């Protein structure tokens, strides 16, 4: 139960930070006035963050290690997409001195890396539990 709360709660917290951090904590440039690349990157990461948070809550609810293994794989791939959206898929403003490049994208990159590394650690842990359950 302790690992379920730790891994699921951590994933849910990071998902919420990815989803709502750019709106409240590290606002990018010009998302209120115009629809630039920054706006669409933030919108994409908001959707990904909500999915990560929902999968994290599911990690807390479900106790079967095989189910949790599958949910963690989903979190891992959502973390990769959360990294790719601001850095490669959509990107941001062309000027590197804008707020999106100084605040929002570095924070989203750090949170995305934490999601990927945390999900890999949880996959390693759950792999051992599924082998014990099967053997």
Secondary structure, 3 states (H helix, E strand, C coil): CHHHHHHHHHHHHHHHHHHHHHHHCCCCCCCCCCCCHHHHHHHHHHHHHHHHHHHHHHHHHCCCHHHHHHHHHHHHHHHHHHHHHHHHHCCCCCCCCCHHHHHHHHHHHHHHHHHHHHHHHHHHHHHHHHHHHHC
